[in-house]
């Protein structure tokens, strides 16, 4: 991106070309002829106001809950700014999750916008402050590489955003902080409340989660179909990442988190995102990936595949144990059950099986003792579940009594993702176990009737996975 420059070039067309100061050797002064003519000769830009987007009424209901929780307080919810990647290049902008949740403004949100709840009698007056697009007679239009429309494309107008989101809008220059403001990520109470507000999803959110899961399923199908080419690529893990990225960008906004493509011993590293290894027949490859759709809701799914198309006996035994643990966790999930009970059900299976295999110095019951046990956790150190939504680890600022010690309720969306990981240099396990890592992860919606696996259509059993791969090679 060689044209993203931080320095403003001229601030007025009255500045002669010879007097334009530059502070970088990449910037060239504009000639006077350019300055004299750049603001003229443009066609009118007629604008028809967009209809209100589907999520707007849901976002309004969320704002009402926030308003009711903080009577008389001025609340400030910033979208956030660009974050620097290197020198004069930025990461793609993504609005703060709470801002997106409360405005309904998602992948198309404008950086540096601010949502403000101004207290009034009986509630709050809510205004979205954003940077109005610059008129073509201003220097910003052609000279500011960060926000100028000549560089990044058209920005929405205040009127357009107001119509789109069903919100009052004003120019960001009119916003001023006040002493006593409750500011997101600065005020603990506000930050906690808007995080807990996302624990139970509304119908719009649930539909978006299913869209994300469906797109992710297509991404996994793409990977399986491309396995022969992936195997032939020296850095096959990168090829997996690239195949999934194409699906994520064509069917959604992108990935909800960095894809884990971990083959062979790399599968034993829980957050392996280097993805620079080969994908070798005979090994297993663990793929943890999720498409983030344009509304910013993301899936989070893991499948572990035998690269050669079939599991070895020991690979199958480990894989089916993980699936057994996942099924036990799913069976334990019911409305009113403690969230942590899902993890406990999975860990009971893990402890029982690794004890049967002779890998523990104690019995399974002793390993499951809350105070003195945990020996089985060497092979599955992570938790079994987390909430999922507009963040891959959603509701992270919620209180423990509302999260791990809270009760499952209809509308909650969470993962079930047990695993077994036998490090390549772990001398506590037989040699044939070492270097094998397996995780199976699904996205679960709790309903009044019980849990629903949103990702059940992606093959899960060892037999289904083998048939899945064979179907692409017939």
N, C-alpha and C positions, 0 to 999 in steps of 0.2 A: 504494500500500500504506500507507494512512493509519494502520494500527493497529500497525505494527511499532515498538515503543518499547523503548529500551535500559534505561531505569531500572527497577529492581525497585520495585514499588509498596509492599506491606507485606511484612515478613518473618515476621509472626506474626499470627494472628487475635486476639492479646491487645492489639494496638496500637489504641487508640481512633481513630475516623475523624478527629477534630479534630487528632490529633497526627501524622498521616501527613505526612512531608516529601515535597515534590516539587521537582524541579530542572528541569522543563520546563513551558512554558506549554501543552503539549498534554496533559499528564497531570492527571487529576482524581482526588482521593482517593476511595477506596471508602467508602461509608457503613457504619456499624457493623452494620446489619442484613445487608448483603451478607457481611461478614466472619464474622458469627455463623452463617450458613446455607450458605455456598458449598461447604463440605466434606461436606454431608449430602445425602441424597436421591438418591444415584446407584446405579444397578443394578450388580450384581456383573459383573465382566468375566472370564468363563470363558475360559481360553486352552488351545487344543489345540496341542501342539508341532508345528511344520511339519516335513515330511520334508526330508532333506538335499538341497540343490539340486545340479543336475547338475554344476556346475563344482567342487564341493567336493573330489572326489578329485584333480582336476588341480591345484588350489591346494595340496593337501597334498604332492603330489609336488614342486612348486616349492619349498615350504618345506624339504623334505628336502635339496634341492640347496643351498639357502642355508646350512642348518645344517652340512652337510658342508664347505662352503667356509670357515667361520669357527669352527673348534673352540675351545671355551673362552671365546668372546667373548659378551658380552651385547649383543644387537642390538635396536634400537628403530626401528620403522617407524611414524611417525605418519600418520594419515589426513589431517590438516590441519583448519583451522577455516574458518568463514565468512569471506568477504572483502567488505569494505565497498564498496558501489557509490556511495552518496551519503548523507550525514547518517546516518539510522537505517534505511537499507535496504541489504540485502546482495545480492550475486550468488547465483544458485542454487548450492548446495553440490555440489561434485564431489570425491570422495576422490582423494588422490594416486594416480597410476597404479600405482606399485609396491605400495602398500597394497592396492589392489583386486586386483592380480594375485596377491598372496600370500595373500589371505584368501578370494577369490571373492565378496567383498561389493562390490557395484557401485553402481547408481543409488540404492539404498536404504540406503547406508551412513550411519551417524550421525557427525556432525562431532565432532572432538576425540577420536575413538577412537585407540587405540595398540596395535599388534601388537608383542609383546615375545618375543624368544627368550632364555630364561634357561638358561645353560649348566649341564648336569648330566653325570654320567659317561656317556660314549658318545653325547653329542649335545646336544640342547636340549629343554627343556620350553617349549612355545609357548602363550601366553595372549593373548587379545584383551580389552583393557580398553575399556569403553564406559560411557556414562552411562546407568545404569538409569532407567527411566521413573519419574517422581515419583508418589508416592501422592497421592490427591486430598485428603488432609488437609494437604498441605504448600502453602506459598505459591507455590512454583515452578509448580505445576499451573495456576494462574489468573493469576499476576502476571508471569511471565517471558516476554516476547514473543519471545525468541529460541529458547527450548527448551521452554517450557511447553506441555503438550498442549492446553490450552484454545485456544491460539493456532495451533499448527502441526499439530495432530492427534496420534494415538497414536504412541508410540515403542515399539520392540520391547523385550521383557524379556531379561534375561541368559540365561535358560533357552531362550527362543525362538531367540536368535541362536546359541547353542551347538548346538542341534539343526539349525538351518538350515545352518550352515557347517561342522559337524563339528570345532569348536574349543572348547577350554576358555575360559570367559569370567569376567571379574571386573569390579567397578565401577571406573570410571576414577579415583575418589578413592583407590583402593588402589595406584595406580601411583606410583612414585617413581623419579626419575632417579638414576643412580649414576655416580660418577666412573669414567671408563674405558669408558662405554657407547659403542658404535658406532652413531651416529644417522644415519639416511637424510638425504641432502643436506648433512650436516656431515662425514661420513667419506667420503673419496673412494673408497676401496676397496669399501665396501658399496654406494655409489651406482652405481659402475661395474658391479659384479657383477649387481645386480638389473636393470640396463638391458640388459646383454648376455644375461641369462637369457631375454629376450623376443625375441632375434634369430630363434630357431626356434620356430614355433608348434606347439602340440599339437592333437590332433583337435578338442577343444572350441573352441579359439580359431579354427581354420580355419572351422568351421561358423558361428561367430558373424560372422566376416568376410563369409561369403557372404550371411548374412541382411542385413547392413548394405548390401552391394552391391545386393541385390535391392530393398530398400526405396528406395535411392537411384535405381535405375532407374525405379521408379514415380514418384518425384519429378520426374525429367526428363520422363517422359511427361506429367505434370501441366502442366509448364511449356510444353511444345510445344502441348498442347491449349488452353492459355490465351493463346497468343501474340496473337490478335486483341484481347483485352481488355487485355493488357499494352501493346500498341502504343498503345491509346487512353488509357492512363494517363499523365499528365504526368511522373511519376517511375516509369517502367516498370521500371527496375532494382529499385526497392523492391517492385514488384508481383511480380517474379520471386522475390525473396527471401521474400516472404510466402507465395507458392504453395508453395515448397519447404519452408518452415517448417511449414506445416500437415501435409504428409506426414511430415516428420521427427518431429513431436510425436505424430501418430496412430499411426505405425508403429514408432516408436522412442522413445528418451529425448530426442532433440533433434538438433541439428547437432553434428558433431564439431569444427567450427571455423566461423568467420564465413564465410558464403556470399559468394563473389565473383560479382557479376552486373554484367558490364562490357560496355557496348555502345559501338560505334564506337571512337573514340580511347581510351576508358577501358580497352579490352581490352589496350592496350599497357602499362598499369601492372600489374605482376605481382601485387600484393596489394591491388587495388582493392576495398575493402569499404565505401566511402562509399555506393555504390549509390543515388545521387540523380539519375541522368541519365535522359533519355528513351530509349526503344528505338525506333529509327527505321528504317522500311523502306529497304532499300538497304545498310544497315550489317550488320556481323556482331555477334553478341552472344556473349561468352565467359562460360560459367557453370561455376564450380568449386565443387562442393558435395558434402557427404557426410553421410549419416544415421549418427548414433551410436545403436546399439541399447542396450537396458537393461543389458546386460553391460558397456557402455562401449567396445566395439570399434566402430571407425568405418570407413566407406568414404571414398575421396578420389578423385573422378572429375571430369573436365573434358570438356565438349563445346562446340564453337563452331558456332553456328547462323546461317544467313543469315536475317535478320529477314523479308525479303520471300518467303522460301521457296526461292529459287534463288540460287546463287553467280554472281557476275560472273566473267568469264574470269580476271581477275587474282586475285580472291579464291579461286577454285578452284585455281589454280596454287600459291598459297601454302599453302592447306589441304592439298592432296595431297602437297606436299613434307613437311609436318609429319607426315602419316600415313606417308609413306615412311620417315621417320626413326624413327617409333615402331615400325614393322614391322622395321626393321633392328635396333633395340635388342632387340626381342622375340626375333629370330632368334639374337642373340648370347648370350642368357641361357641358360645350361646349368649343371647341377651341376658344381662345381669351377672354374668360370670366376670371375675376379675381378669383384667387384661393380662396380668402376669401368669395366669393359669395356662394360657396358650403355650408359653415358654416351658412351664413345668411339665406339661404333657409330652412335649417333644424331648425334653432332657431325660425323662424317665425311660424312653425307648433307647436313646443314645447310651445311657449308663448301662442298661440291661445288655445291650448287644456287645459293647466293648468289654464288658465283664465276661460274657460268654466266650469271647475270643481270647481271653486270658491276658488282656492288656492292662488290667487294673491291679494294683497291689492290695485292694480291698474289695468287698462285695459291692454290688450295685446299690443296695440299700445304704451301705455306709458312705458310698460316694455321693448319694443324694442328700445326705445330712446337711442341713442349711449352714451349720456352724463349722463342722469339722470335716466335711466332705469336699466335693468339687474335683476329685482326681480325674474324672471323665472330661472335665472342661478343657483339659490339655488338648483335646482333639476337636473341640467346638467351643472356642472362647467367646464367640459373639452371642448376642441375643437372638431369639427366634422371630421376633416381630417388632415392627415399628409402624406408626401411623404414616399414611401416604396421602398426597394430594397435590397442592400447588408447590410444595416442597417435597423432595424425595424422602426426607426425614421430617415429616410435617409435624406441626404443633410442638416443636422442640422446646419452646419456652414455657410450656404448660407445667403446672405444679405436679409433683409426683403423685399426689393423691387423686389427680384428675387423669393421669396417664398410666403409669405402670400399676399403681394401686387403685386405679379407677375401674369402673364397670363397663363392659362392652355394651353398646347401645345401637339400636337401628340407625343407619346412616353413617356409621364409622367405616372407614376403609383402611385396611392395614395389610401388612405382608405376613406370610408364614414362610420362613426360610431357614430350616435347619441345614446342617452340613456336617461333614466329617473331613478332617484335614490331617494327613500324616506326612509331616515334613520329611524331606529327602534325607536329612541327617538325624532323624529321631531314633535313637537306639532303644527306646522303650517298646518299639513295635517290630514285628518280623520284617525282614528285608523286602518281602513281596508286597507289603503295605506301603512302603516308603515312596513318597513322590506322588501319591494318589490324593486328590482333593475333589470332593463332590459337594455341590449345593443345589438344592431345588427350591425355587422361590416363586410363590404365586401371590396374586393381589386379591384380597378378600373383602367383600362387602357384607356387613352385618345387616340383616333384615329382621322384621318382627318374627319371621318363621325360623330364622337361623342364618348361618353363613352361606354366602354364594361365592364360588370361585370365579372371578371375572376372567381369569386366564386359563380356565380348564380346557379350552380348545387346543392349547399347545401341548403336544405329547409329554406325558409325565412318567409312565412306567418304563422299565427297561425294555420290555417287549415293544411298546409303542415307539420308543425312541429309535430302536433298531429298524422297525418298519418304516419310520419317517425317513431315515437316511437311505434305506434300500429303495424307497419309492422314487428318489431322485436319480438313482443309478440304473434303473431298469432300462 
